[in-house]
Amino acid sequence: MLGRPPAKSFETDDVDSAALYRKLQWRLLPFLFACYVAAYLDRVNIGYAQLHMRAELGFNDAVYGLAAGLFFVSYFLCEVPSNFVLQRVGARRTLARILILWGLASSATMFITGPHSFYALRLILGAFEAGLAPGVMYYLTLWYPNRRRAEMTAIFLSGSMLAGVIGAPVSGFILEGMQGVLGLRGWQWMFLLEGMPAVLLGLVALRILVDKPQDAPWLTSSEKMLLLAEINRDANLAAGGHAFGAAFRDPRIYVLALAYFTLVCGLYAITFWMPVMMQAAGVQGAAEIGLWSVIPYAIGGIGMVWLSRRSDRRQERRWHYAVCVGVGACALIGASLAGANLPVVLALLSVATATLFGAMPIFYGIPMAYLPERSAAGGLALINCLGLTGGFVSPFLLGWIRNATGSLTPGLWFMTGLMLTGIVVLLLATRRPFTRVTPHPANSGLSFGSEAGR
């Protein structure tokens, strides 16, 4: 828990607030960003591995889709417990544990011999990675006030885009270039080489992370006082808020989770099936598919940060989210309908990636501003893990439908409808002001029903 610091005094008057947040950004964001790059790469690299695994191990689209989705079953079951542990033992040890165990599990995927071992390793990977994203987002609430969180969250989550920019071509080259080296298949080398960075990052986390601002030796006393004073001006940290368990009894949490679920379905339609859509557009070979995939991910990373900054600058979330998801859903189905027209497919996939991934940090600006500090970890984890069941539903349904029909397009029509429904759910759920937990006249953050949240 963050203690309530003394009111801002003359001791903090000589602290440059902009310089303080630049220091935080350079101290925290590069490492957290690298962690999410590794996490996202280990989560989705089967999208490229399946280009070879299906032929070598006899998998069809339904097996691949189920294995891709099973990751999120164990992720769902373990995420909230992981964030309870984070509150008790701190971010440093929790993140180190997550990184080391999931890196080992990802590398162990090289030993699969059939569908059942594939399913088992995906379940283990999901259990070990559970808690990373909401844990980091909760960690950011301990260091940044509301007005800065969407941008910081976007920088962290844009690691998924860099994972695509780096991971797509690297995975492609490993699959083809390492085939047969030391008697191993290319996909085995890919899992081994892409899992080890997470283990190394976990060891680094134990040395460089601190749990909260009060423990940071690289902050002066005046900087700590100013930082905590700014954070505690937010209503999130007001005393007398909801008890921790109240987040689990609040129906608004479940409505937000439903909206997030529909977004996640779209995100993982892109993530797991982009290589297949590239193949349908006439791109051949894992290395070439990886190179072309850099374009949507690079544009997506730029779009994610730009959209989040725009949302922060205008202090508005609802309509930014709605427009992003609406445009992204239409672009995604358009890419499928474009067939073998590669330039059009690339353009539409770029739009879909930028807008759908850009909607993710904007979405988190809503519950992060609403939840009080002592229930933030559990509430964020609940929204995240319920929403991430879309990570199971999306690849499983798309794989099953493609296996049954021979086409990805019917499944993407369904995902488009789901995302448009999610927009309506979120807009209706946030159309009326929500009562603040504890009104605070100095609060400048976003909340449900505040002008910024409309």
Protein Blocks (a to p, Z undefined) as FASTA:
>chain_A
ZZddddddfklmmpcfklmmmmmmmmmmmmmmmmmmmmmmmmmmmmmmmmmmmmmnopaf
klmmmmmmmmmmmmmmmmmmmmmmmmmnojklmmmmmmmmmmmmmmmmmmpcbfklmmmm
mmmmmmmmgoklmmmmmmmmmmbcfklmmmmmmmmmmmmmmmmmmmmmmmmmmmmmmgop
ahiafklmmmmmmmmmmmmmmmmmmmmpcfbfklmmkbcfklmmmmmmmmmmpmklpghi
acfklmmmmmklmmmmmmmmmmmmmmmmmmmmmmmmmmmnopacjklmmmmmmmmmmmmm
mmmmmmmmmmmmnopaklmmmmmmmmmmmmmmmmmmnomalklmmmmmmmmmmmmmmmmm
mmmmmmmmmpcfklmmmmmmmmmmmmmmmmmmmmmmmmmmmmmnopaklmmmmmmmmmmm
mmmmmmmmmmpccddfbdcfkbcbdcehiaklZZ
